[in-house]
């Protein structure tokens, strides 16, 4: 097979949500897509680039600002196709 020919994928999403017809599936897939984005953000915050678990701050506002900055960095690298775009 040529490396330039795309191969079709058949995806199955296992969920506890009720899906009877294709129209029911669209919002469920959207939900899981957003959840996956959040999971990837948490992965970056905890293990890659930013070791958020090691941050020790007594000021809650400072910690919230750090978390917001990490989120912005992750979003920016995805939006520009940078290192966070896996």
N, C-alpha and C positions, 0 to 999 in steps of 0.2 A: 504494500500500500504506500502511496506517495505521502511524504511528510506534510504536504500542503493540502491534502484532502481532509476536511474536518470529519470526525467520527461522531455520529449521533449518540447521545447518552439517554438512557431511560432511567429516570429518577423515581424513587419511591420515598415518600415521606411518611413515617409512622407517627401518628398523633392520637391523642385521646379525644380530640375535637370531632364532632359529628360532621362528616362530609358525604353527602349523598350524590351531588352532581358537581361538575367542573366549576360552576359559579361559586359553590360553597368553598372550594379549595383555594381560590385566589386570595381571600383575606387571611387564610391560615398560612399560606406560603409567605405572604407579606409579613405576618407576625414573626415567623421563624427567621426570615431574612433580617429583620431588625434585631431580633434576639441574638443572632449570630454576630452581628456588628458589635453589640454590647459585649459579648463574650470575648471577642478579639481585642477590644479595648482593655478589658480586665486582664487578659493575658499579657498585653504589652505593659500595663501598669505594674504587674506583679513580677514578671520574669524577664522581659526584654527591655533593653535600653533604660528603663526607669525601674528602680527597685523600690516601689512605693511602700512595701512592707517594712523596709529598713528605715524609713523616714520617722524620726521621733520629734514630735512637736507638741507642745503643751497648749498652744493657741489654736483653737478649732478653726478660726477664720483663716489662719495661715495654711493649715492643712487643706481646707476646702479650696483655697487658691491654688495650691500645688496640684491637687487632683484636677481642677479645671484647666490648668496649664498643660498637664500631661494629655488630657483629652483633646485640647486644641492642637497639640503637636501631632497626635495620632491622626486627627482629622486632616490636618494640613498635608501630612505626608501621603495620605490616601488620595487627597484631591489633586495633588501634583504628580502622582505616580512615583513618589519618592520611596525611601527605604521601607516604609510601613505598608506598602502596597504588595501584599502577598497573594 
